[in-house]
């Protein structure tokens, strides 16, 4: 009897509520799976409607359209002779569940609701769905009439069950269930389930891929088995980017890997594997030592085999080493893919970026350039969908992008907005970078607009505010800085709306922001300045990571202008500087906020971490008198502001924090 199986998992670029487009991509993935002989196809979480439907999940129309798509899938000849596993929301007993639907040859085999919901980070699944809390319990689900007419079934199994074919057993996990300490695959494996599947909508975070891969590997290292991981890819209409990484593992080894960043809408990853390898692994590692006492899984039997007798000589996939991207590569590729996805579906003609010549706005410019590199590469690789999208964006059906810089000139506009406080250095750095990435660059002066605004204020109040350098108060100084920043935002949107019109071209531009995560979390920016934008590609990235990213871009893309940008001291250039430029504290904030995210610690906890790092690596001690912090410090650190003050007060010392200065804290 045959024992070798061909399995297919995939990453799909689904779009929220794009039912026709989502259906077409699902069918394409099934076609690709069948073309290599796969008998089982796994898709991403909620792939029929898209994961990011948000409050549209409340609408009965969303459920209705999902069943309409399911009917078309059941009726399609493409879905015959292969077990298809698709995701959609289903209401059972007036409760809404996030479900997997398995079907074969116009028959629904089972419906498996999600048992452990994701309600952390950017996930809010408890808002729209309920978890299935009935372990090992299965009920009857009454199918809608439109489905009954196709399948001839009145009811199907609904609940915590697994699928038993003639040659193996398949059990489902859905996204967060893999990350949970009580993952279902543990008990399923002990009960003889050999193939675990995970349908995810797992969004991209820096350095997350390593964690994801390790979880998949560990799921089958302990008790053996095959693990299939499917994921959404691209931007589905929300602010998240889903980064694919479809994969197949067996007995703790990855044997097939999909891409993490790609402009392809449909990617299918297949693997041919020997079920006997699972049985041998378990026979050696598990059964002599394990006694299973839990209630057995409810098995839904199907008269179908994933293997056949002709597969004896079928070569099996061998273990591979996962190729991880560096954080700098992730910043270059992830936001770039998201930007292209957003642009091509927005109906706009490109992007506009206020380019100041600093690290943040230069990082955003480099991400756009990386996007153009990816688009040109995809066209060279024969991606007809990308070519069609480019031609629509630039309003030229004869255009074929070849050079990323030339494409940048068509879809990317940069603008340097100078004031009387701006320097020639930042102007030149912005101009040089724009020339190297190929953007359509303009330079203007905002002084006339600033003076007009202040003139209105003076006419009403009879007063004219002054900078601190000219004798003004702190309040005057802040107001004069903020008015410059906000006028830049107004001008950015004005040019974004009318620049194409002025050039005789159709469409408008999307305004890009450049506020890093450190500034956003600490409020270290002006409200409604250039951080207010349609899209902020670097909004989740720290200043420290951005500097490493620019170094990567300087080498990868030969953007030599970035070297002077990285060497320049950071300054907003919003006020006259009496004693030269003043450096910001972005780097200190970046380290503090990184610790806060990792440890979920409050300021006092973070202070402890601060001391440990500096004591072992930087030979610094706490100079309490300089910072004005008394010996009762431990009673006064209540906010991030206090902690930042402490951080800025750390100076070099030979004592390596071994002296009594630690008593200041403890």
PyMOL commands that set and color helices and strands:
alter all, ss='L'
color gray80, all
select helices_A, chain A and resi 19-35+54-58+60-75+77-79+125-127+145-151+176-179+184-190+208-221+275-285+309-311+327-346+359-380+384-393+404-411+424-437+447-461+468-470+474-502+517-522+543-556+561-567+586-599+603-617+624-627+633-635+640-648+660-664
alter helices_A, ss='H'
color red, helices_A
select strands_A, chain A and resi 4-12+40-42+83-92+95-104+107-113+138-142+155-159+161-164+169-174+195-200+226-234+242-243+247-250+253-257+266-274+298-301+350-354+412-418+440-445+509-512+620-622+650-652
alter strands_A, ss='S'
color yellow, strands_A
deselect
rebuild
show_as cartoon
